[in-house]
Amino acid sequence: MSDRYYTGGDVSAVGARTSERASFIARTYNHLLGAVLLFTLLEVYYFQSGLAETMARAMLGTSWLLVLGAFMVVSWIASRAAHTATPTGAQYAALGGFVLAESIIFVPMLYIANFQAPGTIQSAATVTLIGFVGLTAVAFTMRKDFTFMGAFLRWGGVVALLMIVGSLLFGFHLGTWFSVGMVAFAGAAILYDTSNVIHHFPTDRHVGAALELFASVAMMFWYVLRFFMASDD
């Protein structure tokens, strides 16, 4: 999720000719699909090769704050590169690096879900897909500019991060309602990012647009899965 308005580079999506705009949107969602497929293939590889257990035990045995901090740094660098790098190769490297980082950070929870709550991964993926398609349809049908939500999302993101860090430092449990709130937050982020794709992204920044959307979809999947795992206890 990004809060900047895109004025550099090529013309914005909304200012482009109809054919250019349609091509930009198609490229964005094709790259989003590619990112989701890459993420899925990486997870399948981790689990089928046996790496998932080693990775999960290593990450669960260390400070989760260090893992979270490393992930945030990688996310920031990847997002920055995808939006500012001129060479196409650098933009793809940023998207690929972000997907790789997400695939690693997901391993512990997927590992636990796979053994303690069979079926929840598939259920969470289905709900996430339905939610994403529905929210995308809302954004494209209404044609409303949802970028006014940027300030709320920034504020909400800081509050959520502080709660997560607090739970790790002081040991209190973030319950089911936190997951529900974060699913709603991820839904708002998807509306915001889709609106940016429609109204503000330059037509040469489909890689950055795909990265933003993938980040929001991954966040929704994370908290839908977390909710299902809590409900299964």
N, C-alpha and C positions, 0 to 999 in steps of 0.2 A: 504494500500500500504506500503510495507516495502522495505528498500534499502539494507538489509543485505544478505550476501550469507550464505547459510545454510550448515555448515560443520559438526555440531555436531549431536548427536543422531544416527539415522539409516543412511543408504547410501542415497545419493541424488537420486531424481527421474530419472535423466538421466543415473546414474551409476547402477541402479538396473536391475535385469533380466526383460525380457519383461513382464512376468506374474506379477511380483511385481509392475512394473511401471504402468501397466494397472489397477491393483487393487487399487493403490494409487490414480490415476486420477479418477477412478470411485467413490471411497470413498469421494474424495474432492468435486466432483460435486453433489453427493448425499447429502452431508452435506450442500452445498450451496443451493440446492433445499429445504432442510429442514428449513434453515434459512429464506428463502424467504416466505415459507408457514407459519412459525411462525410469521413473521412480518405481513403478511396479516391477519392472524387470530386475532392478537392483535388489529390491526386497526379496523377490523370488530366488535370486542368486545367493543372497546372504543365507536364506533358510535352507535351500537345497544343498548348499556346499558345507553347511555346518558352522559357517562363520557367525551366524546370528547369535548362537549361544555364547560364543567367546566374546563377541562385541557387547552383548547385553550384560554379561557378568562383569566385564571390565568397566562399563559405564555405570552400572548400579553399585559397583564397589568403590567408586571415586566420588568426589564432591560434585553434586549435580550443578552447583553454582558455576564450577569451572566449565562444565559441558555447555551450560546455558550461555555463559559469557563467550565462549569460543564460537558457538553457533550465531550469536548476535553479531559478532565481528565479521564472520564470513558472510552473513546475510547483508550487512551494510555494504561491504566491499562489492559483493555481487550486484546488488541493486544499483549502486553508484556507477559501476562499470557498464552495466546494461543500458543505462540512461545517458552516459556521457562519452563512452568510448566510440571513436569514429570507425576503426576497423571492424568489419563484420565479424571476423574471427574472435575478437576480444569480447564482443557482445555475446556470442555463442558460448564462449568459455565461461563468462559470468553466469549465464543461465544454467549451463551444465554443472558448474561448481555449486550453485545454490541447490539444485536438485540433489546432488550428491550429499551435501550437508544435511538436507532434510531427510534423505533416506537413512542416514546414520543416526540422526537424533530420534527417529521413529522406532529404531530397532528394539530398545528395551520394552516399550509399551506393546508393540506388536508381538514380541516374544512372550510376554506375560499373558496377553489376550489369547494367543494361540493355544496355550496350555490350560489356562484357568477358566476361560470363557469361550469355548469353541463356537464358531458361527458369528461372533460379534464383529469380527473384522469385515466380513461380507455384508452384514446388516448395516454397519456404519458407512461403508463405501456406497451402498445403495441409497441411504438417506442423504448422504453428502451430494451424490449425483443429482438426486431429485431436487434438493434445495438449490444447488447451483443453477440447474436448468430453469427452475421456477423464477429465481431472482434475476437471472439474465433476461428471461422473457419479460419480466416487469420493466427492467431498465430499457430494453429496446422498444417495448410497446408504448410506454409512457413518454419516452424521449425527454424525460426531465433531467436536468443537470443536478446530480446528487453530490457534487463536489462541495456543497455547503456543509456536508457532514464531516469534512476534514478535521475541523477543530475538535468536534466531539470524539472522533476516532483517536486523535492524538492524546487527548485527555484520558479517554478510557484505556488506551494502551499503556499509559504510564501507571494508572491505578492498578491495572491487572498485573503489570510487571512487579510493582511494589508488593502486591499480595503474594505473588509466587515466590519472590525472594524472601519475604517475611515467613512464609510457610516453611521454606527450606532452612532458614536460620533459627527459627523458634519452635519448629516442630508441630505447628497447628495444622489441622486438616482442612483443605479446601474441598468443601462438600459438593453434592450434586448440583445445588443451585448455582455454584460458581461455573460449573460446566455448561449449564443452561444459559447463563448470562454470556459466556464466551461464545457459544454457538450463535446467539443473537448478534454479538459483536462481529463475528466472522461474516454473518449474513450482511450486516451493514457495510463491512469492508468490501464484499463482493459487489454490492450496488455502487459503492463509491468508485471502485476500480473500473467497473464496466462503464460507468458514466465518463470516466477519464478516457477510456478507449474511444467512446463515441464522440466526445466533445473536445478533448484537449491534447491527446497524443499526436505528435507529428507522424505522418504516414511512413516515415523511414525508421520508426522505433517500435516495430512489431515485436522484437525480441524483449525489450524492456516491458512492453505491455503484457506479454505472455508471462514474464517473471512475476509481475505484480499480481496477476490473476492467480497464478499457481500458488503464490504465498498465501493468499486468502483462502483458496480451496483447501490447501494443506492444513491451515489453522482450523477450518470447520471440521475436517475429517478427524483431526486430533481430538477435539472436544466432543464430537459426537461419539467417537469410540470410547473416550473417557467416561461419558455419561452411561453408555451401554454397559461398560465394565462395572461401574458402581451399582447399576440397577440389578446386575446379575449376582451381586454378593449376597 
